[in-house]
Amino acid sequence: MSGAVGASRAAGAALSGHGAAPWAGPLATMGAALHAGNVVAATRAWHDAYGAALGSRRWEGFADLADAALRMGRASGSPNAGVPRARDLYLCALFRARDAGSLDGVLRVADAFEALGDRDVTRHAAKMAERLAGRDVSPELRQRLAALH
């Protein structure tokens, strides 16, 4: 996923119906630190964002942190360095989204696993999405689910 996608997602979470995302500020600080080449400050800000997301118990926080972990890995010059942490966070986000009944959340995380090349978890997430969607599935959603299989 590109940094622009991750930043856009973080901004979207900050503007969601839940009010300002408590992790959005630290992630913005992380982004600025990465832009300045200060990986130490970026790491500190990421950890602050992690604490805020953990306290919120919202799936969006874990998904945004996973996106940020991937950006940190790319910034470190080792793009795969952030993948294990991102994968763990995406899994947390997936189950939190499922438990919250968030079809959008499950689909967002499914897309993230697809981008990571993890077909097994992508298929599992697609099945979760189908269960959440039930029988009332729009043609667009049906097409999106088919693409994930």
KELUMDO-456879 format. One record per atom (N, C-alpha, C, CB): residue number from 0; atom name; z, x, y. Coordinates in pm, 1 decimal. Glycine has a CB too. Example, Ala and Ser with C-alpha at 12.3 -4.5 7.8 and 13.67 -1.06 7.14 Angstrom:
REM residues 2
  seq  atom        c3        c1        c2
    0     N     780.0    1319.0    -569.0
    0    CA     780.0    1230.0    -450.0
    0     C     780.0    1320.0    -330.0
    0    CB     904.6    1130.8    -447.3
    1     N     708.0    1285.0    -225.0
    1    CA     714.0    1367.0    -106.0
    1     C     787.0    1290.0       3.0
    1    CB     572.5    1408.4     -59.8
***
This chain:
REM residues 149
  seq  atom        c3        c1        c2
    0     N       0.0      82.4    -116.6
    0    CA       0.0       0.0       0.0
    0     C       0.0      87.2     123.4
    0    CB     118.5     -93.9      -0.5
    1     N     -67.8      41.6     225.6
    1    CA     -72.3     121.6     346.6
    1     C      53.8     104.1     427.8
    1    CB    -193.2      85.4     429.8
    2     N      79.0     199.4     515.5
    2    CA     193.9     189.5     604.0
    2     C     182.8      67.9     694.2
    2    CB     207.6     315.8     687.5
    3     N      58.7      34.5     733.8
    3    CA      38.9     -81.5     820.1
    3     C      78.8    -208.8     748.5
    3    CB    -106.4     -90.5     866.3
    4     N      46.8    -218.7     619.4
    4    CA      85.1    -336.2     542.5
    4     C     236.3    -345.3     533.8
    4    CB      23.1    -332.2     402.0
    5     N     300.8    -234.5     504.0
    5    CA     446.5    -234.6     494.4
    5     C     511.2    -268.6     626.7
    5    CB     496.2    -100.4     446.4
    6     N     459.8    -213.4     735.9
    6    CA     517.0    -243.3     867.2
    6     C     494.8    -388.7     901.9
    6    CB     456.3    -153.0     975.5
    7     N     376.4    -441.5     868.0
    7    CA     348.1    -582.0     893.4
    7     C     441.9    -671.1     813.8
    7    CB     203.1    -614.4     859.4
    8     N     466.8    -635.7     690.0
    8    CA     558.3    -714.0     607.2
    8     C     699.9    -709.3     661.9
    8    CB     556.5    -663.5     463.6
    9     N     742.8    -592.3     706.6
    9    CA     877.1    -580.9     763.4
    9     C     889.2    -666.5     888.1
    9    CB     910.1    -434.5     796.0
   10     N     785.0    -666.6     970.2
   10    CA     788.6    -749.0    1090.5
   10     C     789.6    -896.3    1053.7
   10    CB     669.2    -717.6    1181.3
   11     N     713.9    -934.2     951.5
   11    CA     712.4   -1073.3     906.9
   11     C     847.6   -1117.0     856.2
   11    CB     608.7   -1093.0     799.0
   12     N     915.8   -1030.2     784.0
   12    CA    1048.4   -1064.0     734.1
   12     C    1145.6   -1080.3     849.2
   12    CB    1098.6    -957.3     636.9
   13     N    1129.2    -997.7     951.8
   13    CA    1219.7   -1006.3    1066.6
   13     C    1201.0   -1137.3    1140.9
   13    CB    1197.3    -888.7    1161.6
   14     N    1083.0   -1197.3    1129.0
   14    CA    1055.1   -1321.8    1199.4
   14     C    1064.0   -1443.4    1108.6
   14    CB     918.8   -1315.7    1262.3
   15     N    1112.8   -1426.4     987.8
   15    CA    1119.3   -1537.3     893.7
   15     C    1220.8   -1640.2     940.0
   15    CB    1154.3   -1487.2     753.6
   16     N    1225.8   -1750.8     869.4
   16    CA    1316.7   -1858.8     902.4
   16     C    1463.4   -1820.7     891.7
   16    CB    1289.6   -1974.8     814.4
   17     N    1493.9   -1707.1     837.0
   17    CA    1633.1   -1663.9     821.2
   17     C    1685.9   -1592.5     945.1
   17    CB    1645.7   -1572.7     700.5
   18     N    1606.3   -1582.8    1051.4
   18    CA    1648.1   -1506.6    1168.5
   18     C    1609.0   -1361.2    1151.7
   18    CB    1799.6   -1519.4    1191.4
   19     N    1655.6   -1280.9    1244.4
   19    CA    1621.0   -1139.1    1242.0
   19     C    1673.2   -1072.5    1115.7
   19    CB    1676.5   -1068.3    1365.5
   20     N    1587.1    -998.8    1051.9
   20    CA    1625.2    -926.7     930.4
   20     C    1715.0    -810.1     969.1
   20    CB    1499.4    -876.6     852.2
   21     N    1832.4    -799.4     909.1
   21    CA    1924.7    -692.0     947.6
   21     C    1874.3    -552.4     913.2
   21    CB    2057.1    -713.8     881.5
   22     N    1778.6    -541.6     825.9
   22    CA    1724.0    -411.0     787.2
   22     C    1604.1    -370.7     874.4
   22    CB    1682.4    -413.5     639.6
   23     N    1553.8    -462.6     956.2
   23    CA    1433.0    -435.3    1034.5
   23     C    1454.5    -323.4    1136.5
   23    CB    1387.6    -561.8    1105.8
   24     N    1568.4    -323.9    1203.7
   24    CA    1596.5    -218.9    1302.4
   24     C    1600.1     -80.6    1240.4
   24    CB    1728.1    -246.2    1371.5
   25     N    1680.0     -62.8    1134.0
   25    CA    1679.6      69.5    1070.0
   25     C    1542.6     111.6    1015.6
   25    CB    1779.8      70.8     957.6
   26     N    1463.5      15.8     966.1
   26    CA    1329.8      53.0     917.4
   26     C    1238.5      92.8    1032.4
   26    CB    1267.1     -62.9     838.8
   27     N    1255.3      30.1    1148.1
   27    CA    1177.8      72.0    1265.8
   27     C    1218.6     213.0    1307.5
   27    CB    1198.3     -27.3    1383.6
   28     N    1348.8     241.0    1300.7
   28    CA    1398.1     375.1    1331.0
   28     C    1340.4     475.8    1231.5
   28    CB    1552.8     378.5    1328.0
   29     N    1334.6     436.6    1104.4
   29    CA    1276.3     522.2    1002.0
   29     C    1130.4     552.2    1033.7
   29    CB    1288.3     456.9     864.3
   30     N    1056.2     447.5    1070.0
   30    CA     915.3     466.3    1102.4
   30     C     894.6     561.4    1219.3
   30    CB     851.7     333.5    1133.6
   31     N     978.2     547.1    1322.6
   31    CA     968.0     636.3    1438.1
   31     C    1001.9     780.0    1398.9
   31    CB    1061.0     588.8    1551.1
   32     N    1102.8     796.0    1314.6
   32    CA    1141.3     930.0    1269.7
   32     C    1029.8     992.5    1185.7
   32    CB    1272.8     924.4    1188.5
   33     N     967.6     913.6    1099.7
   33    CA     855.7     966.2    1020.5
   33     C     740.5    1007.0    1111.4
   33    CB     807.8     861.5     917.6
   34     N     713.4     924.9    1210.8
   34    CA     605.7     956.0    1305.0
   34     C     633.4    1087.6    1377.6
   34    CB     588.5     841.6    1406.9
   35     N     761.0    1112.4    1406.0
   35    CA     800.6    1236.6    1474.1
   35     C     813.4    1353.5    1377.5
   35    CB     932.6    1216.5    1547.3
   36     N     796.7    1327.2    1246.9
   36    CA     807.3    1433.4    1148.0
   36     C     949.3    1469.2    1110.1
   36    CB     739.2    1553.9    1197.8
   37     N    1044.8    1383.3    1143.0
   37    CA    1185.0    1409.2    1113.5
   37     C    1225.2    1333.0     986.8
   37    CB    1275.2    1368.4    1233.6
   38     N    1203.9    1396.2     872.9
   38    CA    1230.7    1331.7     744.4
   38     C    1380.1    1309.5     723.2
   38    CB    1173.8    1415.6     630.2
   39     N    1463.8    1398.3     775.4
   39    CA    1609.1    1383.1     760.4
   39     C    1656.2    1255.5     830.9
   39    CB    1683.6    1507.4     817.7
   40     N    1613.1    1235.6     955.5
   40    CA    1650.9    1114.6    1030.2
   40     C    1591.1     990.5     965.2
   40    CB    1604.8    1124.6    1177.3
   41     N    1469.3    1002.8     913.4
   41    CA    1405.3     889.8     846.5
   41     C    1483.6     850.3     721.5
   41    CB    1259.8     924.1     809.7
   42     N    1528.1     948.6     646.1
   42    CA    1606.2     921.1     525.5
   42     C    1738.0     853.6     560.6
   42    CB    1632.3    1050.4     447.6
   43     N    1802.6     901.4     665.0
   43    CA    1929.1     841.0     709.4
   43     C    1905.8     694.2     748.8
   43    CB    1989.3     921.1     829.8
   44     N    1798.6     668.3     822.9
   44    CA    1767.0     531.4     865.5
   44     C    1734.1     443.3     745.5
   44    CB    1649.2     531.5     964.6
   45     N    1662.9     499.7     646.0
   45    CA    1631.2     422.9     525.9
   45     C    1761.1     380.9     456.1
   45    CB    1541.1     505.9     429.4
   46     N    1855.5     471.3     447.7
   46    CA    1983.5     438.0     383.9
   46     C    2059.0     329.8     463.1
   46    CB    2071.0     564.7     370.9
   47     N    2051.0     335.5     595.6
   47    CA    2110.5     229.1     677.6
   47     C    2043.6      95.1     647.6
   47    CB    2097.9     262.8     828.3
   48     N    1911.4      96.5     636.2
   48    CA    1837.2     -25.7     604.5
   48     C    1875.8     -77.4     465.6
   48    CB    1685.0       0.1     611.8
   49     N    1894.4      14.1     372.2
   49    CA    1934.9     -24.3     236.3
   49     C    2068.4     -98.5     239.8
   49    CB    1945.3     100.5     144.8
   50     N    2165.2     -44.3     313.8
   50    CA    2295.1    -110.3     324.5
   50     C    2282.8    -249.5     385.1
   50    CB    2390.2     -25.8     407.8
   51     N    2198.6    -262.6     485.9
   51    CA    2178.5    -392.8     550.1
   51     C    2111.9    -491.2     454.3
   51    CB    2093.6    -377.4     677.5
   52     N    2012.6    -445.2     380.1
   52    CA    1943.8    -533.3     285.0
   52     C    2036.2    -572.4     171.0
   52    CB    1817.8    -465.3     229.6
   53     N    2112.7    -477.7     123.6
   53    CA    2207.3    -506.8      15.5
   53     C    2306.5    -613.9      59.4
   53    CB    2282.3    -378.8     -27.4
   54     N    2354.9    -602.2     181.0
   54    CA    2449.6    -700.2     232.5
   54     C    2388.7    -837.5     254.1
   54    CB    2507.4    -651.4     360.7
   55     N    2259.8    -843.0     281.5
   55    CA    2194.1    -971.7     308.7
   55     C    2167.0   -1051.0     181.0
   55    CB    2063.2    -948.9     383.1
   56     N    2148.9    -979.7      69.2
   56    CA    2120.7   -1040.3     -60.1
   56     C    1987.7   -1117.6     -61.8
   56    CB    2234.2   -1132.9     -98.4
   57     N    1896.8   -1084.2      29.4
   57    CA    1766.8   -1151.5      37.0
   57     C    1659.7   -1066.4     -29.4
   57    CB    1728.5   -1180.5     183.7
   58     N    1566.6   -1130.0     -97.0
   58    CA    1461.1   -1058.2    -166.6
   58     C    1374.0    -979.3     -68.9
   58    CB    1375.4   -1155.4    -247.0
   59     N    1353.0   -1033.5      51.5
   59    CA    1265.1    -968.3     147.7
   59     C    1313.4    -827.4     181.8
   59    CB    1255.1   -1051.9     274.4
   60     N    1444.4    -810.5     190.0
   60    CA    1498.5    -679.2     222.0
   60     C    1463.4    -575.4     117.4
   60    CB    1647.7    -687.1     237.2
   61     N    1474.9    -613.4      -8.3
   61    CA    1443.6    -519.8    -115.8
   61     C    1294.1    -488.4    -119.2
   61    CB    1488.8    -576.6    -250.9
   62     N    1211.0    -588.1     -92.7
   62    CA    1066.7    -563.7     -89.8
   62     C    1030.1    -472.2      27.4
   62    CB     989.4    -697.2     -79.8
   63     N    1089.5    -497.4     144.0
   63    CA    1061.4    -412.0     259.9
   63     C    1110.2    -269.3     236.4
   63    CB    1127.2    -469.8     386.0
   64     N    1224.7    -254.9     171.9
   64    CA    1276.2    -120.8     141.1
   64     C    1187.0     -48.2      41.6
   64    CB    1418.4    -129.7      85.9
   65     N    1133.3    -121.7     -53.4
   65    CA    1041.4     -60.5    -149.2
   65     C     916.1     -10.7     -78.1
   65    CB    1003.8    -160.7    -260.0
   66     N     862.3     -94.4      11.4
   66    CA     746.5     -51.1      91.1
   66     C     780.9      76.3     167.7
   66    CB     702.0    -163.1     189.5
   67     N     900.5      78.2     226.6
   67    CA     943.8     194.6     306.1
   67     C     961.6     317.9     218.2
   67    CB    1075.5     163.7     379.7
   68     N    1010.8     300.0      96.3
   68    CA    1026.0     414.4       5.0
   68     C     889.9     476.9     -25.3
   68    CB    1095.2     370.3    -126.6
   69     N     788.6     393.9     -38.5
   69    CA     654.0     447.2     -61.2
   69     C     604.7     523.7      61.5
   69    CB     556.0     333.3     -95.6
   70     N     632.2     470.8     181.7
   70    CA     593.2     542.5     304.3
   70     C     665.4     676.0     313.9
   70    CB     623.4     457.3     429.2
   71     N     793.6     677.8     277.5
   71    CA     870.6     803.3     280.7
   71     C     809.3     904.9     184.6
   71    CB    1019.7     777.8     244.1
   72     N     772.2     859.0      67.1
   72    CA     710.8     949.1     -29.4
   72     C     582.2    1009.5      23.8
   72    CB     683.6     876.4    -158.8
   73     N     498.5     925.4      83.8
   73    CA     373.0     976.4     141.1
   73     C     401.3    1075.6     253.1
   73    CB     286.2     860.4     194.2
   74     N     499.9    1045.1     336.4
   74    CA     533.3    1133.3     448.8
   74     C     588.0    1267.7     401.7
   74    CB     635.0    1065.8     540.0
   75     N     649.4    1268.6     284.4
   75    CA     706.2    1393.9     233.1
   75     C     598.5    1485.8     176.1
   75    CB     810.7    1364.4     125.7
   76     N     476.7    1434.4     169.4
   76    CA     368.1    1513.7     113.6
   76     C     354.4    1497.8     -36.5
   76    CB     388.3    1657.9     146.7
   77     N     439.5    1416.5     -94.3
   77    CA     435.3    1389.4    -237.7
   77     C     433.4    1237.8    -257.8
   77    CB     557.4    1454.9    -311.8
   78     N     315.3    1177.5    -249.7
   78    CA     304.0    1031.7    -251.8
   78     C     375.1     962.6    -367.7
   78    CB     161.5     994.8    -255.2
   79     N     381.1    1027.7    -482.2
   79    CA     445.7     964.4    -597.5
   79     C     597.7     975.6    -595.2
   79    CB     393.5    1025.5    -724.6
   80     N     651.1    1052.5    -499.8
   80    CA     796.0    1071.1    -493.9
   80     C     870.3     940.3    -469.2
   80    CB     830.9    1170.7    -385.3
   81     N     811.0     848.7    -395.2
   81    CA     878.0     722.8    -364.8
   81     C     858.8     614.3    -468.0
   81    CB     831.5     673.1    -235.3
   82     N     771.4     636.6    -565.0
   82    CA     736.8     531.0    -660.3
   82     C     855.2     486.9    -747.0
   82    CB     624.3     578.0    -749.4
   83     N     932.7     576.0    -806.9
   83    CA    1043.9     527.0    -891.1
   83     C    1144.7     441.0    -813.3
   83    CB    1117.0     645.5    -954.0
   84     N    1180.0     485.0    -694.5
   84    CA    1273.6     406.4    -613.4
   84     C    1210.3     274.0    -573.4
   84    CB    1316.9     485.0    -487.8
   85     N    1084.2     278.3    -532.0
   85    CA    1014.9     155.4    -492.4
   85     C    1007.1      58.1    -609.7
   85    CB     873.2     187.3    -440.1
   86     N     977.6     109.4    -726.4
   86    CA     968.3      23.2    -844.5
   86     C    1101.0     -47.8    -870.6
   86    CB     927.1     105.4    -968.0
   87     N    1211.1      25.3    -863.6
   87    CA    1343.2     -35.5    -884.3
   87     C    1370.6    -143.7    -779.2
   87    CB    1453.6      72.5    -879.3
   88     N    1336.9    -114.3    -655.0
   88    CA    1360.6    -210.7    -548.4
   88     C    1270.0    -332.8    -561.4
   88    CB    1339.9    -145.0    -413.1
   89     N    1144.9    -311.0    -600.5
   89    CA    1055.6    -424.3    -622.0
   89     C    1106.9    -512.9    -736.0
   89    CB     912.8    -374.8    -652.5
   90     N    1161.5    -450.8    -840.0
   90    CA    1218.2    -532.1    -948.3
   90     C    1334.7    -616.8    -898.5
   90    CB    1264.5    -442.5   -1063.9
   91     N    1422.1    -557.6    -817.7
   91    CA    1532.5    -634.9    -758.4
   91     C    1477.0    -749.7    -675.3
   91    CB    1623.1    -544.0    -670.8
   92     N    1375.0    -719.2    -594.3
   92    CA    1314.2    -822.4    -509.8
   92     C    1253.1    -933.4    -593.9
   92    CB    1207.3    -761.0    -418.9
   93     N    1188.4    -895.6    -703.7
   93    CA    1124.6    -994.0    -790.3
   93     C    1226.5   -1093.8    -845.7
   93    CB    1051.8    -923.9    -905.1
   94     N    1334.3   -1042.9    -899.0
   94    CA    1433.1   -1133.1    -958.8
   94     C    1509.1   -1212.5    -853.4
   94    CB    1531.2   -1054.4   -1043.9
   95     N    1531.4   -1154.0    -738.1
   95    CA    1595.7   -1229.5    -629.2
   95     C    1502.4   -1339.6    -579.3
   95    CB    1634.8   -1135.0    -512.0
   96     N    1373.9   -1308.5    -567.3
   96    CA    1277.5   -1409.6    -523.6
   96     C    1269.7   -1523.0    -625.6
   96    CB    1138.0   -1346.4    -502.8
   97     N    1265.4   -1487.1    -752.1
   97    CA    1262.3   -1589.3    -856.7
   97     C    1386.8   -1676.8    -849.8
   97    CB    1250.7   -1524.3    -995.7
   98     N    1502.9   -1612.5    -838.5
   98    CA    1629.1   -1687.2    -833.8
   98     C    1638.4   -1776.2    -710.6
   98    CB    1747.1   -1591.2    -836.4
   99     N    1574.1   -1733.5    -601.1
   99    CA    1573.2   -1812.9    -478.3
   99     C    1465.7   -1921.8    -481.5
   99    CB    1551.4   -1722.3    -357.8
  100     N    1383.1   -1919.4    -586.3
  100    CA    1274.7   -2016.6    -596.5
  100     C    1161.8   -1989.8    -498.1
  100    CB    1328.4   -2155.3    -574.5
  101     N    1144.7   -1862.9    -458.6
  101    CA    1043.5   -1826.4    -360.4
  101     C     913.4   -1785.7    -429.4
  101    CB    1094.4   -1712.5    -270.9
  102     N     820.2   -1877.8    -431.2
  102    CA     689.3   -1847.5    -487.7
  102     C     621.2   -1737.3    -406.7
  102    CB     601.2   -1974.2    -491.6
  103     N     630.8   -1745.5    -273.9
  103    CA     571.8   -1640.3    -190.0
  103     C     631.0   -1503.9    -222.8
  103    CB     593.1   -1671.9     -41.4
  104     N     762.7   -1499.6    -244.3
  104    CA     827.6   -1373.4    -276.7
  104     C     780.8   -1316.0    -408.5
  104    CB     975.7   -1391.4    -280.0
  105     N     772.5   -1400.5    -509.2
  105    CA     727.1   -1354.3    -640.5
  105     C     583.7   -1303.7    -631.5
  105    CB     737.6   -1467.6    -745.2
  106     N     500.0   -1374.6    -556.8
  106    CA     360.9   -1330.6    -542.9
  106     C     350.4   -1200.6    -463.0
  106    CB     277.6   -1439.8    -475.6
  107     N     431.4   -1187.2    -358.6
  107    CA     429.9   -1062.2    -280.8
  107     C     465.2    -943.7    -369.7
  107    CB     528.6   -1070.4    -161.9
  108     N     568.6    -959.9    -451.2
  108    CA     610.8    -850.7    -538.0
  108     C     508.2    -826.4    -648.4
  108    CB     748.4    -880.9    -599.0
  109     N     447.4    -933.0    -698.2
  109    CA     341.4    -915.6    -798.1
  109     C     228.8    -830.1    -740.2
  109    CB     286.4   -1053.1    -844.8
  110     N     191.9    -857.8    -616.0
  110    CA      88.3    -777.2    -550.6
  110     C     130.5    -631.2    -538.2
  110    CB      56.5    -834.0    -412.2
  111     N     258.3    -609.2    -510.1
  111    CA     308.1    -472.1    -497.8
  111     C     298.7    -399.0    -631.6
  111    CB     453.8    -471.8    -447.2
  112     N     335.6    -465.8    -739.8
  112    CA     324.4    -402.4    -870.9
  112     C     178.4    -380.0    -909.3
  112    CB     394.0    -487.6    -977.2
  113     N      92.4    -470.2    -867.7
  113    CA     -50.7    -451.0    -891.6
  113     C     -97.8    -324.2    -820.2
  113    CB    -132.2    -574.8    -843.4
  114     N     -52.6    -305.7    -695.3
  114    CA     -90.3    -186.8    -618.5
  114     C     -36.5     -58.9    -682.4
  114    CB     -39.3    -198.4    -474.9
  115     N      79.8     -69.3    -748.1
  115    CA     136.1      46.7    -818.0
  115     C      65.7      73.2    -951.8
  115    CB     285.9      25.7    -841.7
  116     N     -16.8     -20.6    -994.4
  116    CA     -86.5      -5.3   -1122.0
  116     C      -3.5     -47.7   -1242.3
  116    CB    -128.6     136.9   -1139.2
  117     N     103.3    -120.6   -1220.0
  117    CA     191.8    -164.9   -1328.8
  117     C     149.2    -303.9   -1374.6
  117    CB     341.5    -165.5   -1283.2
  118     N      54.7    -305.8   -1466.8
  118    CA      -3.3    -431.8   -1513.7
  118     C      98.1    -517.4   -1589.6
  118    CB    -123.5    -403.7   -1602.6
  119     N     189.3    -456.0   -1664.4
  119    CA     286.0    -534.7   -1741.7
  119     C     376.4    -617.0   -1650.0
  119    CB     371.1    -442.5   -1830.3
  120     N     432.8    -553.7   -1549.1
  120    CA     521.1    -627.4   -1458.2
  120     C     439.5    -725.6   -1374.8
  120    CB     599.3    -530.1   -1366.0
  121     N     317.3    -689.4   -1339.5
  121    CA     231.6    -781.4   -1264.7
  121     C     210.3    -909.4   -1343.7
  121    CB      96.2    -715.8   -1232.0
  122     N     180.1    -897.2   -1473.4
  122    CA     159.6   -1016.0   -1557.4
  122     C     287.7   -1097.5   -1569.8
  122    CB     110.0    -975.3   -1697.0
  123     N     400.5   -1029.8   -1584.7
  123    CA     529.0   -1098.7   -1594.8
  123     C     557.2   -1176.0   -1465.3
  123    CB     643.4    -997.4   -1624.0
  124     N     531.7   -1112.5   -1351.7
  124    CA     552.5   -1179.0   -1223.2
  124     C     458.1   -1297.9   -1206.9
  124    CB     532.6   -1079.7   -1107.9
  125     N     334.9   -1284.6   -1254.2
  125    CA     240.9   -1396.6   -1246.5
  125     C     291.8   -1515.3   -1328.0
  125    CB     101.5   -1353.7   -1296.3
  126     N     350.7   -1487.9   -1443.7
  126    CA     407.9   -1596.6   -1524.9
  126     C     525.4   -1661.0   -1452.8
  126    CB     453.0   -1543.8   -1662.9
  127     N     608.3   -1579.4   -1386.3
  127    CA     718.1   -1635.0   -1305.9
  127     C     662.4   -1726.8   -1197.4
  127    CB     802.8   -1521.3   -1242.1
  128     N     556.1   -1680.7   -1131.2
  128    CA     495.3   -1758.6   -1023.4
  128     C     441.6   -1890.9   -1077.0
  128    CB     382.5   -1678.6    -955.5
  129     N     379.9   -1887.0   -1193.6
  129    CA     328.5   -2010.7   -1253.0
  129     C     441.4   -2109.3   -1279.7
  129    CB     253.2   -1980.6   -1383.4
  130     N     553.1   -2058.8   -1330.4
  130    CA     667.6   -2147.7   -1355.2
  130     C     722.0   -2204.6   -1225.5
  130    CB     778.7   -2073.0   -1429.8
  131     N     728.4   -2122.2   -1121.0
  131    CA     776.9   -2171.1    -991.9
  131     C     681.6   -2272.4    -931.2
  131    CB     797.0   -2055.2    -895.7
  132     N     552.4   -2249.9    -947.7
  132    CA     452.2   -2339.2    -889.5
  132     C     449.9   -2473.4    -960.5
  132    CB     314.1   -2275.2    -895.2
  133     N     481.4   -2472.4   -1088.4
  133    CA     478.6   -2597.4   -1164.6
  133     C     338.0   -2650.6   -1178.0
  133    CB     566.9   -2701.9   -1099.3
  134     N     326.8   -2780.8   -1176.6
  134    CA     195.9   -2845.3   -1195.2
  134     C     117.7   -2857.2   -1065.2
  134    CB     214.0   -2983.0   -1255.8
  135     N     185.2   -2848.6    -953.7
  135    CA     122.3   -2869.5    -823.7
  135     C      66.2   -2737.8    -771.0
  135    CB     223.1   -2929.3    -723.3
  136     N     -42.2   -2692.6    -832.0
  136    CA    -100.3   -2563.1    -797.1
  136     C    -232.4   -2586.5    -725.3
  136    CB    -120.8   -2474.4    -923.6
  137     N    -242.2   -2533.8    -604.7
  137    CA    -366.0   -2545.3    -528.1
  137     C    -473.7   -2458.3    -592.3
  137    CB    -343.6   -2504.5    -379.8
  138     N    -599.5   -2487.8    -563.4
  138    CA    -706.7   -2402.0    -617.2
  138     C    -692.4   -2256.6    -573.7
  138    CB    -842.6   -2454.6    -573.3
  139     N    -647.4   -2234.9    -448.1
  139    CA    -629.6   -2098.3    -399.1
  139     C    -520.9   -2025.6    -477.8
  139    CB    -594.9   -2099.3    -249.7
  140     N    -409.8   -2094.8    -502.2
  140    CA    -301.4   -2034.4    -578.5
  140     C    -345.4   -2009.6    -722.2
  140    CB    -176.3   -2123.8    -575.3
  141     N    -415.9   -2103.6    -778.5
  141    CA    -466.4   -2087.1    -915.7
  141     C    -555.1   -1962.8    -924.7
  141    CB    -545.7   -2213.2    -960.8
  142     N    -640.6   -1942.4    -824.2
  142    CA    -729.1   -1825.1    -822.6
  142     C    -647.3   -1696.6    -808.1
  142    CB    -832.3   -1836.1    -707.4
  143     N    -547.0   -1698.5    -723.8
  143    CA    -462.5   -1580.7    -703.8
  143     C    -386.3   -1545.3    -831.9
  143    CB    -363.7   -1604.9    -588.4
  144     N    -333.7   -1647.1    -899.3
  144    CA    -263.1   -1623.6   -1024.8
  144     C    -356.5   -1569.3   -1132.4
  144    CB    -197.4   -1752.2   -1073.1
  145     N    -477.6   -1621.2   -1135.9
  145    CA    -575.4   -1573.2   -1233.6
  145     C    -608.7   -1426.2   -1208.1
  145    CB    -703.9   -1659.0   -1228.4
  146     N    -615.3   -1387.5   -1081.9
  146    CA    -644.9   -1248.1   -1048.0
  146     C    -531.9   -1155.1   -1094.5
  146    CB    -666.7   -1233.4    -895.9
  147     N    -409.1   -1206.0   -1095.0
  147    CA    -295.7   -1123.1   -1138.6
  147     C    -290.2   -1107.2   -1290.1
  147    CB    -165.1   -1183.5   -1089.4
  148     N    -350.2   -1199.0   -1363.0
  148    CA    -350.2   -1188.7   -1509.3
  148     C    -451.1   -1090.4   -1550.6
  148    CB    -377.0   -1322.0   -1576.1
***
